[in-house]
Amino acid sequence: MVRQRVAVIFGGRSGAHEVSIVSARSVMQALDAARWDVVPFGVTRTGAWLTPEQTLQALTAGHTAFKGGGASLLSSTAALDVLASCDVAFPLVHGTYGEDGTMQGFLEMADLPYAGCGVAASAIGMDKALMKALFREAGIPMARYAVLRSWEAAADEEQARDYIEQTIGYPCYIKPANGGSSVGVTRARSREDLGEAFAAAFAYDDKAVVEEEIKGREIECSVLGNEHPEASTVGEIVPDREFYDYESKYAATSTTQLHIPAPLPAEVAGRVRELALRMFAVMGCEGYARVDFFVTAEGEVIANEINTIPGFTSISMYPKLWEASGLGYTALLIFAGLQSIPGSVYEAASIDGASETQMFWRVTAPLLRPVLVFVVVTSVIGSFQIFDTIAITTKGGPVNATKVINWYIYEQAFSRFNMGYATALSIVLFLILILVSLLQMRLMRAGESDM
């Protein structure tokens, strides 16, 4: 079987550079080397692309950041040549120049299938001002917010402070409109805090979003799929400080707690999952995303934001939520990343509108079906009941067996032979079904090799 070449792209210019590297390490270690040829591409803090060889050297040396070396994207012909040989890309560059539609646009122009959301959804998901405007138009419950430009604050900072006090009030959060991992986010308690908050936000973007503080629990939900997405179980984050900032998320000394599943009433958890799927659809997301909420003491669910490239370490919230939902880390990577390969068995498995959970069982556990058929057949024979149909698993889905099988088992087993022979016959049928399923798996894998 020819292995699929997967380009894992990580690092980048954003403040989440180190987090991206940790995510990529986890992904590359989890992908089965017998089936996937992982090709790593590191992106330095200055935006230079490293070749796979340079990337592996840096990772082997234990580097936690790509500080230099490499060439700009257009000048890195060596990296581009290798990238062109890949079957699919798995972009794990968090924040700007990776999660904001720029990386996705580049991959679209290169005609290289990639995991995750497309250009528009990625761009909207990164720009919190655009995202909130879209959600407000869709009637999704959100906190009050305002948008402030850097030149507006620079021209008249006092007027900018007045504007925030009149529209939002205190306490409030000032954050870069384009950013992630809580980098540049400040909690302002009074007018005096705004100057420092402006400086922190405008250091990363010329547009800031100011949000009212919501007193509530921080709740997250993972979404996976394309035309028929599914929402995971719901988790809760309990920060070790007044809000879930960068240190609380990633510092080794952090004592932030993750509760999976979140201790919420069933109807509230259901509302979170419902809103997560709605927001995923409204924004036009594909593949995967993590959706964040607040839940008030009264049980009101308030949308916060969507993260289109969430952390993908084995202990990150996104994969942990799916693990609690019954989808392990390695299987999650397959469905999150490799369903984007046109014509793949993962894509074909969902052509008829199957859910992602059904797709998982179709691809990874076909041998369970003949077992179920065997149990049903032997039970029916044992109770002297005539059955109408036997399902044989094929690549196209369940297909009814011919009347010949029905006639033979009924006439021969019931009319001419004893029950012992009938049971033996059902075992033979079971073995035939196993062989059919094995043939199906071989055909599926052959389809992978031909891509």
RASULSUL-V577303 format. One record per residue. N is the residue number from 1. RES is the residue in one small letter. SS is DSSP state (hx for helix, st for strand, lp for the rest). Layout:
n->{N	N}
res->{RES	RES}
ss->{SS	SS}
//
This chain:
n->{1	2	3	4	5	6	7	8	9	10	11	12	13	14	15	16	17	18	19	20	21	22	23	24	25	26	27	28	29	30	31	32	33	34	35	36	37	38	39	40	41	42	43	44	45	46	47	48	49	50	51	52	53	54	55	56	57	58	59	60	61	62	63	64	65	66	67	68	69	70	71	72	73	74	75	76	77	78	79	80	81	82	83	84	85	86	87	88	89	90	91	92	93	94	95	96	97	98	99	100	101	102	103	104	105	106	107	108	109	110	111	112	113	114	115	116	117	118	119	120	121	122	123	124	125	126	127	128	129	130	131	132	133	134	135	136	137	138	139	140	141	142	143	144	145	146	147	148	149	150	151	152	153	154	155	156	157	158	159	160	161	162	163	164	165	166	167	168	169	170	171	172	173	174	175	176	177	178	179	180	181	182	183	184	185	186	187	188	189	190	191	192	193	194	195	196	197	198	199	200	201	202	203	204	205	206	207	208	209	210	211	212	213	214	215	216	217	218	219	220	221	222	223	224	225	226	227	228	229	230	231	232	233	234	235	236	237	238	239	240	241	242	243	244	245	246	247	248	249	250	251	252	253	254	255	256	257	258	259	260	261	262	263	264	265	266	267	268	269	270	271	272	273	274	275	276	277	278	279	280	281	282	283	284	285	286	287	288	289	290	291	292	293	294	295	296	297	298	299	300	301	302	303	304	305	306	307	308	309	310	311	312	313	314	315	316	317	318	319	320	321	322	323	324	325	326	327	328	329	330	331	332	333	334	335	336	337	338	339	340	341	342	343	344	345	346	347	348	349	350	351	352	353	354	355	356	357	358	359	360	361	362	363	364	365	366	367	368	369	370	371	372	373	374	375	376	377	378	379	380	381	382	383	384	385	386	387	388	389	390	391	392	393	394	395	396	397	398	399	400	401	402	403	404	405	406	407	408	409	410	411	412	413	414	415	416	417	418	419	420	421	422	423	424	425	426	427	428	429	430	431	432	433	434	435	436	437	438	439	440	441	442	443	444	445	446	447	448	449	450	451}
res->{m	v	r	q	r	v	a	v	i	f	g	g	r	s	g	a	h	e	v	s	i	v	s	a	r	s	v	m	q	a	l	d	a	a	r	w	d	v	v	p	f	g	v	t	r	t	g	a	w	l	t	p	e	q	t	l	q	a	l	t	a	g	h	t	a	f	k	g	g	g	a	s	l	l	s	s	t	a	a	l	d	v	l	a	s	c	d	v	a	f	p	l	v	h	g	t	y	g	e	d	g	t	m	q	g	f	l	e	m	a	d	l	p	y	a	g	c	g	v	a	a	s	a	i	g	m	d	k	a	l	m	k	a	l	f	r	e	a	g	i	p	m	a	r	y	a	v	l	r	s	w	e	a	a	a	d	e	e	q	a	r	d	y	i	e	q	t	i	g	y	p	c	y	i	k	p	a	n	g	g	s	s	v	g	v	t	r	a	r	s	r	e	d	l	g	e	a	f	a	a	a	f	a	y	d	d	k	a	v	v	e	e	e	i	k	g	r	e	i	e	c	s	v	l	g	n	e	h	p	e	a	s	t	v	g	e	i	v	p	d	r	e	f	y	d	y	e	s	k	y	a	a	t	s	t	t	q	l	h	i	p	a	p	l	p	a	e	v	a	g	r	v	r	e	l	a	l	r	m	f	a	v	m	g	c	e	g	y	a	r	v	d	f	f	v	t	a	e	g	e	v	i	a	n	e	i	n	t	i	p	g	f	t	s	i	s	m	y	p	k	l	w	e	a	s	g	l	g	y	t	a	l	l	i	f	a	g	l	q	s	i	p	g	s	v	y	e	a	a	s	i	d	g	a	s	e	t	q	m	f	w	r	v	t	a	p	l	l	r	p	v	l	v	f	v	v	v	t	s	v	i	g	s	f	q	i	f	d	t	i	a	i	t	t	k	g	g	p	v	n	a	t	k	v	i	n	w	y	i	y	e	q	a	f	s	r	f	n	m	g	y	a	t	a	l	s	i	v	l	f	l	i	l	i	l	v	s	l	l	q	m	r	l	m	r	a	g	e	s	d	m}
ss->{lp	lp	lp	st	st	st	st	st	st	st	st	lp	lp	lp	lp	lp	hx	hx	hx	hx	hx	hx	hx	hx	hx	hx	hx	hx	hx	hx	lp	lp	lp	lp	lp	st	st	st	st	st	st	st	st	lp	lp	lp	lp	lp	st	lp	lp	hx	hx	hx	hx	hx	hx	hx	hx	hx	lp	lp	lp	lp	lp	lp	lp	lp	lp	lp	st	lp	lp	lp	lp	lp	hx	hx	hx	hx	hx	hx	hx	hx	lp	lp	lp	st	st	st	st	lp	lp	lp	lp	lp	lp	lp	lp	lp	lp	hx	hx	hx	hx	hx	hx	hx	hx	lp	lp	lp	lp	st	lp	lp	lp	lp	hx	hx	hx	hx	hx	hx	hx	hx	st	hx	hx	hx	hx	hx	hx	hx	hx	hx	hx	lp	lp	lp	lp	st	lp	lp	st	st	st	st	st	hx	hx	hx	hx	hx	hx	lp	hx	hx	hx	hx	hx	hx	hx	hx	hx	hx	hx	lp	lp	lp	lp	st	st	st	st	st	lp	st	lp	lp	lp	lp	lp	lp	lp	st	st	st	lp	lp	hx	hx	hx	hx	hx	hx	hx	hx	hx	hx	hx	hx	lp	lp	lp	lp	st	st	st	st	st	st	lp	lp	lp	lp	st	st	st	st	st	st	st	st	st	lp	lp	lp	lp	st	st	st	st	st	st	st	st	st	lp	lp	lp	lp	lp	lp	lp	hx	hx	hx	hx	hx	lp	lp	lp	lp	lp	lp	st	st	st	st	lp	lp	lp	lp	lp	hx	hx	hx	hx	hx	hx	hx	hx	hx	hx	hx	hx	hx	hx	hx	hx	hx	lp	lp	lp	lp	st	st	st	st	st	st	st	st	st	lp	lp	lp	lp	lp	st	st	st	st	st	st	st	lp	lp	lp	lp	lp	lp	lp	lp	lp	hx	hx	hx	hx	hx	hx	hx	hx	lp	lp	lp	lp	hx	hx	hx	hx	hx	hx	hx	hx	hx	hx	hx	hx	lp	lp	lp	lp	hx	hx	hx	hx	lp	lp	lp	lp	lp	lp	lp	hx	hx	hx	hx	hx	hx	hx	hx	hx	lp	lp	hx	hx	hx	hx	hx	hx	hx	hx	hx	hx	hx	hx	hx	hx	hx	hx	lp	lp	lp	lp	lp	lp	lp	lp	st	st	st	st	lp	lp	st	st	st	st	lp	lp	hx	hx	hx	hx	hx	hx	hx	hx	hx	hx	hx	hx	hx	hx	lp	lp	hx	hx	hx	hx	hx	hx	hx	hx	hx	hx	hx	hx	hx	hx	hx	hx	hx	hx	hx	hx	hx	hx	hx	hx	hx	hx	hx	hx	hx	hx	hx	lp	lp}
//
